């Protein structure tokens, strides 16, 4: 059974690259609060609590953009995904052979991975469409997280999320908190 879930959330932002959107004088703050997500289950298999996860050897990671050289996006994404899996009752192991499921992710700004490419490569896109012209420090970002059954090699679950990302520097603590919020949102229906 295939199941699509389309969600939109107004208060989650792509954390690794965004700024505090509570400033009323920031003309782009309304844009930075927008996210969208598509989740798809490829089978009805339930993943019990305590199940072991590991990173896939086919991990694509981040399409790094030189405007974000001040951010270690791969480290932030891995930390956020591992943290969210643990909060959901799963375990993350370094021993790939003992893991039941493998996790992979791909993250990119629109300039590196367009909506058309997301649709063509991953079969869907959340369709976040910014209103109005964005300033030069804002760009749409996409994060795709896949969970693969290691025993069968089949894709179990996929989530594709989009948010408007701020490209300038923000404090590390805020970046980590926002990344964790976005990943929690993105993995909300994984079971």
C-alpha positions in Angstrom: 0.0 0.0 0.0 1.3 3.4 -0.9 0.4 6.3 1.2 1.1 10.0 0.5 0.9 12.6 3.3 1.2 16.3 2.4 1.8 18.7 5.2 2.5 22.3 5.7 3.6 23.9 8.9 3.9 27.6 9.4 6.4 27.8 12.3 9.1 25.4 11.3 12.0 26.7 9.1 15.0 25.2 7.5 17.1 25.5 10.6 20.6 25.3 9.5 20.4 28.4 7.4 17.6 30.5 8.8 17.5 33.5 11.1 15.2 34.5 13.9 12.0 35.3 12.2 10.5 37.1 15.1 11.9 40.5 14.1 9.0 42.5 12.9 11.2 44.8 10.9 12.6 41.9 8.8 10.7 42.1 5.5 11.4 38.4 4.8 10.4 37.0 8.1 7.0 35.9 6.9 8.6 33.9 4.1 11.0 32.2 6.5 8.2 30.7 8.4 6.9 28.6 5.5 7.6 24.9 5.0 5.9 22.1 3.2 6.4 18.3 3.1 5.4 15.2 1.3 5.7 11.8 3.0 5.3 8.4 1.3 5.0 5.0 2.7 6.0 2.2 0.3 4.8 -0.7 2.4 2.7 -1.4 5.5 5.6 -2.7 7.5 5.7 -1.3 11.1 9.2 -0.5 12.5 9.1 -1.5 16.2 10.8 0.6 18.8 14.4 -0.4 19.4 15.0 -1.1 15.7 18.6 -0.4 14.6 19.3 2.2 12.0 22.6 3.1 10.2 23.7 5.4 7.4 23.4 4.0 3.9 26.6 3.6 2.0 24.7 5.4 -0.8 24.3 8.5 1.3 24.2 11.5 -1.1 24.4 14.2 1.6 24.5 17.9 0.9 24.9 19.7 -2.4 27.2 22.2 -0.7 26.9 25.8 -1.7 29.8 28.2 -1.2 27.4 30.7 0.3 27.0 28.2 3.2 30.7 27.4 3.8 30.3 28.6 7.3 27.8 25.8 8.0 28.7 22.1 8.3 25.3 20.9 6.9 26.2 17.2 6.8 27.1 17.2 10.5 24.0 19.1 11.4 21.7 16.9 9.3 23.2 13.6 10.7 23.0 14.9 14.2 19.4 16.0 13.7 18.3 12.7 12.0 20.0 10.5 14.6 18.5 12.6 17.5 15.0 12.4 16.0 15.3 8.6 15.5 16.3 8.1 19.1 13.4 10.3 20.3 11.1 8.1 18.3 12.4 5.0 20.2 14.8 3.7 17.6 18.5 3.1 18.0 21.4 4.3 15.7 24.3 1.9 15.4 27.7 2.3 13.8 27.6 -1.4 12.8 26.0 -1.4 9.4 25.6 -5.2 9.3 23.4 -5.2 12.5 21.1 -2.4 11.3 17.6 -3.3 10.0 17.2 0.0 8.2 19.5 2.3 6.3 19.0 6.1 6.2 20.0 8.4 3.4 19.4 12.0 2.8 19.9 14.6 0.1 19.8 18.3 0.8 20.2 21.2 -1.6 19.3 24.8 -2.3 17.0 25.4 -5.3 20.0 26.7 -7.3 21.6 23.2 -7.1 18.4 21.1 -7.2 15.3 22.6 -8.9 11.7 21.5 -8.2 11.7 19.8 -11.6 14.8 17.8 -10.7 13.3 16.9 -7.3 10.2 15.6 -9.1 12.2 13.8 -11.7 14.7 12.1 -9.4 12.6 11.5 -6.2 9.0 11.3 -7.7 7.4 14.2 -5.8 8.1 17.6 -4.4 6.3 19.5 -1.7 5.5 22.5 -3.9 6.6 25.3 -1.6 6.1 28.5 -3.7 7.5 31.7 -2.1 5.3 34.8 -2.5 7.0 37.9 -3.8 10.6 38.5 -4.5 13.1 37.2 -1.9 16.2 39.0 -0.8 19.6 37.8 -1.9 20.2 36.0 1.4 17.1 33.8 1.1 16.7 30.7 -1.1 14.4 27.7 -1.1 16.0 24.5 0.3 14.9 20.9 -0.1 15.7 17.9 2.2 14.9 14.4 1.2 15.2 11.6 3.8 14.8 7.9 2.7 14.6 4.8 4.9 15.5 1.6 3.2 14.9 -2.0 4.5 18.4 -3.4 4.6 17.1 -7.0 4.3 15.0 -6.5 1.2 16.9 -3.5 -0.2 13.5 -1.8 -0.8 12.6 1.8 0.0 10.3 1.7 3.1 9.6 5.4 3.5 10.5 8.8 2.0 9.9 12.4 3.2 10.6 15.5 1.1 10.6 18.8 2.9 11.1 22.3 1.6 11.7 25.6 3.5 13.0 29.0 2.8 16.6 29.2 4.0 18.5 32.2 5.1 22.1 32.1 3.8 23.8 34.4 6.1 25.4 33.4 9.5 23.3 32.7 12.6 24.5 31.5 16.1 25.4 27.8 16.1 22.9 27.0 18.9 20.0 28.5 16.9 21.1 26.7 13.8 21.1 23.3 15.7 17.8 24.0 17.3 16.1 24.9 14.0 17.7 21.9 12.2 16.3 19.6 14.9 12.8 21.2 14.6 12.8 20.7 10.8 14.0 17.1 11.0 11.4 16.3 13.7 8.8 17.7 11.4 10.2 15.8 8.4 10.3 12.5 10.2 7.0 12.9 12.1 5.2 10.0 10.3 8.0 7.5 10.2 6.9 4.2 11.8 
